């Protein structure tokens, strides 16, 4: 009897500890369940087309910045009520993963989102989150979730020192902790050793036909210390042009009215794009 009680206590304790690792309101838990039901009937065969179908299910969702910041400690934040460009891409990928694996449960979604969002798929504090897109891309390529095809499309390698977060420490509350700040400096030094491959706008215009719906598009920037300012999904529209399905800072998840090439011409400090193709 004593062993049964101890086993039961251990199970309850394990669940409680696990629950502390993520942050999800009842409304967001319902939203996850609702999205899971929506994706059950997806019939598209390619990963890209599946992701577009999932992404379009978020059309109209309000844009909310910094939903992952400001917590006392790093947790796996589940928030489908408001999305920024990064959380939109990550959530869509996570739903795509559980759709592929056939495990359409809340716990499977948690595991998938952690896998996409954190270095080596493991949440170990603030600095384990993949804050810079170029590291996010490299890490998720190692996990065999995406493939960087920028070079294949005509991209060129450019050296760039990444230090935006450490030099704008006041913008990131978690960096007020000295050990976290030092961790971020070391991460920036490490990822700055690799050049960034960027597809210039003129080359994109020539090779737009090589892009596929579902490709992840990241907007490279000339801003000092920063690699990317925005991200979303390529989507081929009835005009046979590639547009951008994204959480727009202008207010909501939407499809760009302009084709991607023309959209980029209006983005200040843009130097081209980085392209990742889902391969799961």
C-alpha positions as CSV (number, residue, x, y, z in Angstrom):
1,X,0.0,0.0,0.0
2,X,2.9,2.3,0.9
3,X,4.5,1.7,-2.4
4,X,1.3,2.5,-4.3
5,X,1.0,5.8,-2.4
6,X,4.6,6.7,-3.1
7,X,4.2,5.8,-6.8
8,X,1.0,8.0,-7.0
9,X,2.8,10.9,-5.3
10,X,5.7,10.5,-7.7
11,X,3.4,10.7,-10.7
12,X,1.7,13.8,-9.4
13,X,5.0,15.4,-8.6
14,X,6.3,14.6,-12.0
15,X,3.3,16.2,-13.7
16,X,3.5,19.3,-11.5
17,X,7.2,19.8,-12.4
18,X,6.5,19.3,-16.1
19,X,3.7,21.8,-15.9
20,X,6.1,24.5,-14.6
21,X,8.1,24.2,-17.8
22,X,5.3,25.7,-20.0
23,X,3.0,28.6,-19.8
24,X,-0.5,28.2,-21.3
25,X,-3.8,29.8,-20.3
26,X,-7.0,27.8,-20.5
27,X,-8.0,29.8,-23.5
28,X,-4.8,28.9,-25.3
29,X,-5.1,25.3,-24.4
30,X,-8.5,25.3,-26.0
31,X,-7.0,27.1,-29.1
32,X,-4.4,24.4,-29.4
33,X,-7.2,21.7,-29.3
34,X,-9.2,23.6,-31.9
35,X,-6.2,23.8,-34.2
36,X,-5.5,20.1,-33.8
37,X,-9.0,19.4,-34.9
38,X,-8.6,21.7,-37.9
39,X,-5.5,19.9,-39.1
40,X,-6.8,16.4,-38.8
41,X,-8.4,16.6,-42.2
42,X,-5.3,17.9,-44.1
43,X,-4.8,16.0,-47.3
44,X,-1.9,17.9,-48.9
45,X,1.1,15.6,-49.5
46,X,4.1,17.8,-49.3
47,X,5.4,19.4,-46.0
48,X,5.2,22.9,-47.6
49,X,1.6,22.6,-48.7
50,X,0.6,21.2,-45.3
51,X,2.3,24.2,-43.6
52,X,0.5,26.6,-45.8
53,X,-2.9,25.1,-45.0
54,X,-2.0,25.2,-41.3
55,X,-0.7,28.8,-41.6
56,X,-3.9,30.0,-43.4
57,X,-5.8,28.7,-40.4
58,X,-4.2,31.6,-38.4
59,X,-5.3,34.3,-40.9
60,X,-6.7,37.3,-38.9
61,X,-4.9,36.3,-35.7
62,X,-3.7,39.6,-34.0
63,X,-0.1,40.6,-34.2
64,X,1.4,40.8,-30.6
65,X,5.1,41.5,-30.1
66,X,7.3,40.0,-27.5
67,X,5.0,37.3,-26.2
68,X,8.0,35.2,-25.2
69,X,9.7,37.9,-23.2
70,X,9.2,39.2,-19.6
71,X,8.6,36.0,-17.7
72,X,10.5,35.6,-14.4
73,X,12.1,32.4,-15.8
74,X,12.2,30.8,-19.3
75,X,9.2,28.7,-20.0
76,X,7.7,27.2,-23.1
77,X,5.1,29.9,-23.9
78,X,2.0,28.7,-25.7
79,X,0.1,31.7,-27.0
80,X,-2.1,31.4,-30.1
81,X,-4.2,34.4,-29.3
82,X,-1.5,36.8,-30.4
83,X,1.5,36.0,-32.6
84,X,4.6,37.8,-33.8
85,X,6.4,36.7,-37.0
86,X,8.7,34.2,-35.2
87,X,6.0,32.6,-33.0
88,X,3.8,32.3,-36.0
89,X,6.4,30.3,-38.0
90,X,7.3,28.2,-34.9
91,X,3.7,27.3,-34.1
92,X,2.9,26.4,-37.7
93,X,6.0,24.2,-37.8
94,X,5.1,22.5,-34.6
95,X,1.6,21.7,-35.8
96,X,3.1,20.4,-39.0
97,X,5.4,18.1,-37.1
98,X,2.6,16.5,-35.0
99,X,0.6,16.1,-38.2
100,X,3.4,14.2,-39.8
101,X,4.0,12.1,-36.8
102,X,0.3,11.3,-36.4
103,X,0.3,12.2,-32.7
104,X,-2.3,14.9,-32.5
105,X,-2.2,15.6,-28.8
106,X,-1.5,18.6,-26.6
107,X,1.6,16.9,-25.1
108,X,2.9,16.1,-28.6
109,X,2.5,19.8,-29.6
110,X,4.5,20.9,-26.5
111,X,7.3,18.6,-27.5
112,X,7.3,19.7,-31.1
113,X,7.3,23.4,-30.2
114,X,10.2,22.9,-27.7
115,X,12.1,21.0,-30.4
116,X,11.7,23.9,-32.9
117,X,12.3,26.8,-30.5
118,X,15.3,25.7,-28.5
119,X,18.9,24.7,-29.2
120,X,19.0,21.0,-29.7
121,X,15.3,20.9,-28.8
122,X,15.9,21.3,-25.1
123,X,14.7,24.2,-23.0
124,X,17.5,25.1,-20.5
125,X,17.0,28.7,-19.7
126,X,16.7,31.9,-21.7
127,X,19.9,31.5,-23.6
128,X,18.9,28.1,-24.9
129,X,16.2,29.7,-27.0
130,X,17.3,30.3,-30.6
131,X,17.0,34.1,-30.7
132,X,19.0,34.7,-33.9
133,X,17.3,33.4,-37.0
134,X,20.5,32.2,-38.6
135,X,21.3,30.0,-35.5
136,X,17.6,28.9,-35.5
137,X,18.0,27.8,-39.1
138,X,21.3,26.0,-38.5
139,X,19.9,24.2,-35.4
140,X,16.7,23.1,-37.1
141,X,18.7,21.9,-40.1
142,X,20.7,19.7,-37.8
143,X,17.4,18.3,-36.5
144,X,16.5,17.6,-40.2
145,X,13.4,19.8,-40.1
146,X,14.5,22.3,-42.7
147,X,17.2,22.8,-45.3
148,X,18.9,26.1,-46.1
149,X,18.5,26.5,-49.8
150,X,19.6,30.1,-50.1
151,X,22.9,29.2,-51.8
152,X,21.1,27.0,-54.3
153,X,18.9,29.9,-55.3
154,X,21.9,32.2,-56.0
155,X,22.7,33.5,-52.5
156,X,26.0,34.9,-51.6
157,X,27.9,34.6,-48.3
158,X,28.6,37.7,-46.3
159,X,30.4,37.9,-43.0
160,X,28.5,39.6,-40.2
161,X,29.2,40.0,-36.5
162,X,26.0,39.4,-34.5
163,X,25.7,41.4,-31.2
164,X,22.4,43.2,-31.3
165,X,21.0,41.6,-28.2
166,X,24.1,42.1,-26.0
167,X,24.5,45.7,-27.1
168,X,20.8,46.4,-26.6
169,X,20.6,44.7,-23.2
170,X,17.9,47.0,-22.0
171,X,15.5,45.7,-24.6
172,X,15.7,42.1,-23.1
173,X,14.7,41.9,-19.4
174,X,16.3,38.4,-19.1
175,X,19.7,39.9,-19.9
176,X,19.6,41.9,-16.6
177,X,20.9,38.7,-15.1
178,X,24.7,38.8,-15.5
179,X,25.1,35.0,-16.2
180,X,22.5,35.1,-18.9
181,X,24.0,38.2,-20.4
182,X,27.5,36.5,-20.5
183,X,25.9,33.4,-22.0
184,X,24.4,35.5,-24.8
185,X,27.8,37.2,-25.5
186,X,29.4,33.8,-26.0
187,X,26.5,32.6,-28.2
188,X,26.9,35.7,-30.4
189,X,30.6,35.1,-30.7
190,X,30.1,31.5,-31.7
191,X,27.4,32.1,-34.4
192,X,29.3,35.1,-35.8
193,X,32.1,32.8,-36.9
194,X,29.9,31.6,-39.8
195,X,29.1,33.9,-42.8
196,X,25.4,34.5,-43.6
197,X,24.2,33.4,-47.0
198,X,21.8,36.0,-48.4
199,X,19.8,36.0,-51.6
200,X,19.9,39.6,-53.0
201,X,16.7,41.1,-54.3
202,X,17.7,41.2,-57.9
203,X,18.7,37.5,-57.9
204,X,15.4,36.7,-56.1
205,X,13.5,38.4,-59.0
206,X,15.3,36.2,-61.5
207,X,14.8,33.0,-59.5
208,X,11.4,33.5,-58.0
209,X,10.1,30.5,-59.9
210,X,12.4,28.3,-57.8
211,X,10.6,29.1,-54.6
212,X,7.8,26.8,-53.3
213,X,4.8,27.4,-51.2
214,X,5.8,26.6,-47.6
215,X,9.4,27.8,-47.9
216,X,10.4,29.8,-44.8
217,X,11.4,33.3,-45.8
218,X,13.6,35.5,-43.5
219,X,14.3,39.1,-44.3
220,X,18.0,39.9,-44.0
221,X,19.0,43.3,-42.8
222,X,21.8,45.8,-42.8
223,X,21.1,46.8,-39.2
224,X,24.4,46.5,-37.3
225,X,24.6,43.3,-35.2
226,X,21.4,41.8,-36.5
227,X,20.8,39.1,-39.1
228,X,17.0,39.1,-39.7
229,X,14.1,41.5,-39.0
230,X,11.1,39.4,-40.2
231,X,10.0,36.0,-41.3
232,X,7.1,34.2,-42.8
233,X,6.1,31.6,-45.4
234,X,6.3,31.8,-49.2
235,X,2.9,31.2,-50.8
236,X,2.2,31.0,-54.5
237,X,-1.0,32.9,-55.3
238,X,-3.4,32.8,-58.3
239,X,-1.3,35.4,-60.0
240,X,1.5,32.8,-60.1
241,X,3.7,35.0,-58.0
242,X,5.2,34.3,-54.6
243,X,3.7,36.3,-51.8
244,X,4.4,36.3,-48.0
245,X,2.1,34.6,-45.5
246,X,3.1,36.2,-42.2
247,X,2.3,37.8,-38.9
248,X,2.5,41.4,-40.0
249,X,3.5,44.1,-37.6
250,X,0.8,46.2,-39.2
251,X,-1.8,44.2,-37.2
252,X,-2.5,40.5,-38.0
253,X,-1.6,37.3,-39.8
254,X,-2.2,37.9,-43.5
255,X,-1.0,37.3,-47.0
256,X,1.0,40.2,-48.5
257,X,-1.0,42.1,-51.1
258,X,2.2,42.6,-53.1
259,X,4.3,39.8,-54.5
260,X,7.4,39.2,-52.3
261,X,9.8,40.9,-54.6
262,X,7.8,44.1,-54.6
263,X,7.0,43.8,-50.8
264,X,10.7,43.7,-50.1
265,X,11.4,46.9,-52.0
266,X,9.4,48.8,-49.3
267,X,11.3,47.3,-46.4
268,X,13.9,49.6,-44.9
269,X,17.4,48.2,-44.5
270,X,16.5,45.0,-46.3
271,X,19.5,43.3,-48.0
272,X,17.6,40.2,-49.4
273,X,16.3,37.0,-48.0
274,X,17.3,33.7,-46.4
275,X,15.3,30.7,-47.5
276,X,14.7,27.5,-45.6
277,X,12.7,24.6,-47.1
278,X,10.8,22.2,-44.8
279,X,12.0,18.6,-45.3
280,X,10.1,16.6,-42.7
